[in-house]
Amino acid sequence: MSGHGSPIPMTSRRAGPLQGVAEVPGDKSISHRSLILGALAVGETRITGLLEGEDVLDTAKAMQAFGADVTNHGGGEWSVRGVGVGGFQEPENVIDCGNSGTGVRLIMGVMATMPITATFTGDASLNKRPMARVTDPLALFGTQAVGRTGGRLPMTLVGTTEATPVRYEVPVPSAQVKSAVLFAGLNAPGKTVVIEKEATRDHTERMLAGFGAEITVEDTAEGRVITLTGQPELKPQVIAVPRDPSSAAFPVCAALVTPGSDVLVPGIGLNPTRAGLFTTLRDMGADLTYENERVEGGEPVADLRAKYSPNMKGIEVPPERAASMIDEYPVLSVVASFATGTTMMAGVKELRVKESDRIDAMARGLRANGITVEEGDDWWSVEGKGPDGVPGGGTCESFLDHRIAMSFMVMGFGAQKPVSVDDGSPIATSFPIFETLMGNLGAQISRDNA
Ligand code: S3P
């Protein structure tokens, strides 16, 4: 199955230790939001370090289709000349968001309160994912949506001409839903209030404030209450996108399971709403240290140093930590295979509606490589085989999911036999330099099935 041209089979195998510096690309969440908020500001926003993965490039094209002027100056430097809040033009063609749930859900939110109509589609993975979680709250503003059965893409949204602000309690822990409602609230007069019971990544709140919107966040007994005053004039910004902790997870975890490794991953944001994996790895006994801790652009940042860690123990990952590491469970389950004892991951139902059903995708691939996995609706557990005990030798389906493909590549670096995926092409959605970067550290990935 591929939505990205021909499938690219990939195999990783044990080689020497991984050593050196791994400069991972820009943060995907912040990259999408930089382009979108730049498109809503009046004047020119300049962005450095933008992630040039397929997901973000699809958002850049979409912003152009809605009337913003987006220019790639090369070397990760981009500029966006925005049209102002409420200023989107109606796109002439269908908006194709590729593989990106973040892209489509955030853009739907933005256009929902503008008097325009747009049709959205995506690849085979995105067109299976639930959109009602976004269109339900957008209907409260007055937006109409018609999609396929079960609220799937392709879907047409008719923006409302008379938006009224809403008060909405997000029923699932999702930064995409929270952000879609806040973005819709931007063009509604008055105060839009979003309440989340569990804190999810807060880039939208921070960046809206940075662009000059009036936004407050209060921690109350009901949860985090976010209040946004609509119809601000957003001011263009100069944005340096920090490196992505979710991409850093791969070289970090690769070093932990590959004998003799010592890898430095510099400049990684440790925003508490994103850094749950690193805390979990340290709880498991990983040799992972934070060097040169500092604050950059208002966010805590450190250089991560990860060394081979043969003494890791399985743990129960606290369910309340799930939102802060939701994209990292696939690679954590690989690390758990190299630990001693069982790792229990509960409160993770959201994993079933990502680019793939990530519990199912990982369980199948782990089992194909000799690992015992148990699973329920919102939990799964992995029985560790110890640092030298992971058999490997399996071929795994990536299900059009970049993080599934990269996780199994990490497994192959430490397993007894090579590990293959049927299709590594989705890696380009978030981490286009993955193979080169891992190769430079000494890893062996080949484009074939063993
Ligand atoms: C994201 C939110 C998360 C995450 C995704 C990026 C964002 O999705 O999985 O990769 O940038 O807002 P959910 O909001 O569905 O949890």
Residues whose N, C-alpha, C, O or C-beta is under 5 A from the ligand:
A	BS01	S3P	S29 T102 P173 S174 A175 Q176 V177 D327
